Amino acid sequence: MKLRSTVVISLHSPKEKVWGLLLDLTPAGATVQGLELHSFEIWLNQFGSPDQPNLTTVFYPLYRIERIALDEREGAIPSLEERFRQRAGIRLRELLSENHEHDV
C-alpha cells in the first residue's frame, strides 16, 4: 500500500468498513481520512451541498484491522473513487489537499 492511496479498511470489534485516503501506515495502525462505508452513498449524494458531511481523520490501531484493500475497479464495476470523481470532477486526494490548504 502506498500512502495517499484510496483504500477500504475492514475492521472488527466492532465490525465496520471505512473508505478514504490512507495517510499513514505503521506497525501501530493506520490513519485514514474518510468515512464509514455505509455513509458513502449519502455523502456522495450530498456532495457540494451545505449539508455535506465532512470526512474525518481517524487512527485505527492494528489490532482492529482485518485487512486493507485498494479501492479498485472490479471489471465493469467502478471503484468508489471513480464514482466520486465522476460526481465531483476531481480525485479524492485533490479534494482533501484543497481542504488542507484552507486550514492553514
C-alpha positions in Angstrom: 0.0 0.0 0.0 1.3 3.4 -0.9 0.4 6.4 1.3 -2.2 8.7 -0.3 -3.9 5.7 -1.9 -7.7 5.4 -1.7 -8.5 2.3 0.4 -11.2 0.4 2.1 -10.3 -0.8 5.6 -12.2 -3.7 7.1 -12.3 -3.5 10.9 -13.5 -5.7 13.7 -14.7 -5.2 17.3 -17.0 -3.6 16.2 -17.2 -4.8 12.6 -17.2 -1.9 10.1 -15.6 -0.7 6.9 -14.0 2.6 6.2 -13.3 4.3 2.8 -10.9 7.0 2.4 -7.3 8.3 1.8 -4.5 6.3 3.6 -2.5 9.0 5.3 -0.2 6.8 7.4 0.5 3.1 7.9 2.8 1.9 10.8 3.2 -1.2 12.9 0.8 0.6 15.4 -2.0 1.0 12.8 -3.4 3.1 10.0 -4.6 6.7 9.8 -7.3 7.4 7.2 -9.2 10.5 6.2 -12.6 9.3 5.1 -15.9 7.9 6.3 -17.7 4.7 7.2 -18.6 2.8 4.0 -22.3 2.7 4.9 -22.3 6.5 4.7 -20.7 6.7 1.2 -23.9 7.0 -0.8 -25.3 9.7 1.4 -22.1 11.6 1.3 -21.9 11.3 -2.5 -25.5 12.4 -3.0 -24.9 15.4 -0.7 -21.6 16.3 -2.2 -21.3 20.1 -2.9 -24.3 20.9 -0.7 -24.0 22.9 2.6 -25.3 19.8 4.4 -22.5 17.6 3.1 -20.9 15.6 5.9 -17.2 16.1 6.4 -14.6 13.4 6.0 -12.8 12.7 9.3 -9.2 11.8 10.0 -9.1 8.7 12.3 -6.3 6.4 13.6 -7.2 2.7 13.6 -5.0 0.5 15.8 -3.6 -2.6 14.1 -5.4 -5.0 16.4 -8.8 -3.7 14.9 -7.7 -4.0 11.2 -8.7 -7.2 9.4 -7.5 -6.0 6.0 -6.7 -3.0 3.9 -7.8 -3.2 0.2 -7.1 -0.7 -2.5 -10.3 0.9 -3.9 -10.1 -0.6 -7.4 -12.4 -1.2 -10.3 -13.7 -4.8 -10.5 -14.4 -5.5 -14.1 -17.3 -3.2 -15.2 -18.0 -2.1 -11.6 -16.3 1.3 -11.0 -14.3 1.9 -7.8 -15.8 4.2 -5.2 -13.0 6.7 -6.1 -14.2 6.6 -9.8 -17.8 7.2 -8.7 -16.6 10.1 -6.6 -14.5 11.5 -9.5 -17.5 11.3 -11.9 -19.6 13.3 -9.4 -17.1 15.8 -8.2 -14.8 16.2 -11.2 -11.7 15.8 -9.0 -9.8 13.0 -7.2 -10.3 12.4 -3.5 -6.7 13.3 -2.7 -7.1 16.6 -4.7 -10.3 17.5 -2.6 -8.5 16.7 0.6 -5.4 18.7 -0.4 -7.6 21.7 -1.2 -9.3 21.4 2.2 -6.0 21.4 4.0 -4.8 24.5 2.1 -7.8 26.4 3.5 -6.9 25.2 7.1 -3.5 26.9 7.0 
